């Protein structure tokens, strides 16, 4: 096993320990899927596979939904990286990606490096399609949101699983960075639109 492979294995173990007890939408297996896609996209797009995979394994350790303090969590990830990496530029690149890649952080503009674009795309691909639908409902259940509330003139913003499609999921296709991810996102977008059509038909008792 090479030194880089050993560090990747340590990152996997770090993720496994961190995600014990988290909700099904933000668990070890989400991170595993993101890492798999990060490698696939990096190889296809000519990015640094090692940086992409390592960042993918660590990317949600600083998620503000899973930590009391996002800043404190970022510092914790940085400390972990400094234990195993000697190259300060690699550490800063990984931290920069983690800090800016999420949908909720920043202005959703394109990442500054190809590796950042790759990891961001990998994370966003896991938020759409069949897995994305499953994660949306799993997270809604975890935080006590309803499946769906039909629109009515006197209602304010409806925080539901279905509303999450319009707030985020259906927007992700247009935010992909790489051609490979765009092709995959187009297919997954069609699946989500088809799912919503079926959902509304069943909700209204038509099918």
Beta strands, then each sheet from edge to edge (+ up, - down):
end
